[in-house]
């Protein structure tokens, strides 16, 4: 594969990764899935490229940076969703006091999101 083709594929991959992040932020799942498929095709095409020319390494580093930004976005979003689900899944136990003024342990099986009214 000639150098111009490799450079063009690298630039397309970088732009696709950027578009994937923007579509993820906009919650446009259809466009994001199309970006993922396009990214896979580009990566497969680049697998046969062999050694990169030293001048093209800056493009590869830029792709690596963009990919890390996407990974950070997806990882932090996943943790936020997990934390939110954990919060809403916790049991709620109000503090009550006995007739002597000491706090009592009450067992309540309810959850913030229990599925019942």
Secondary structure, DSSP 8 states (H G I E B T S, - for coil): --HHHHHHHHHHHHHHHHHHHHHHHTT-HHHHHHHHHHHHHHHHHHHTT-S--GGGHHHHHHHHHHHHHHHHHHHHHHHHHHHHHHHHHSB----EE-TTS-EE------BTT-S--
